[in-house]
Amino acid sequence: MEQISNPVTTYIKRLPRLMFGYFLYALGIALTVDANLGLAPWDVLHQGLSQTLGITFGTASIGVGIIIVALNVKLGERVGWGTIGNMIFIGVFLDLLFGSGLLPSLESVPFRVIQLFAGMYIIGLASYVYLGCGMGSGPRDGLMVALTKKTGKPVGLIRSGIELCVLVVGYFLGGSIGIGTVLTALGIGIAVQHVFKLVKFDVKGQKHRFVDEDLAWVRAK
């Protein structure tokens, strides 16, 4: 993405794609939760918090996102408007989906496994849609990157350590774990990578614009 002289116009053009990406991401998460085979590590935490605090699943997701974004900033990681949108709108869409009554809630275990994998691939497609806007990555990915930079440890080790920690906390708060937890922990990364390969998306080559750049642009005006 080239340097933007007026970011407002560009962001308005990209907003529909960005929001569609958030909706798809929420749909993917909702399908994996509704499969009722055990939740992904972060969703175990969100469910545990929602049950413990008496809040909705989406509100728990937003609250965790706010804490992570604040931590990312403290660790020196740059934040994009897309990061902030990810923090808010995925949680909003999750509550809308869970309250819609449109999720399949299948009884057959084989079909629920298919639903789980469908959710993971939808998350992969959603990642391509919103990351392709060049407006910043999600809060949780930012935390992984920030801790990798700070510790100098391999990114795989950092990601596994983060997910193990949130899984343990979520479990003790009452979150659901099961075979789906293992499948999503191992499979989401593969699904995302597969989707990126299919659409020929080079995530490393994608350039992002960050909030601090836009604030500098406003001050310059």
PyMOL commands that set and color helices and strands:
alter all, ss='L'
color gray80, all
select helices_A, chain A and resi 7-34+41-53+57-74+81-100+109-131+139-151+155-172+179-198+211-220
alter helices_A, ss='H'
color red, helices_A
deselect
rebuild
show_as cartoon
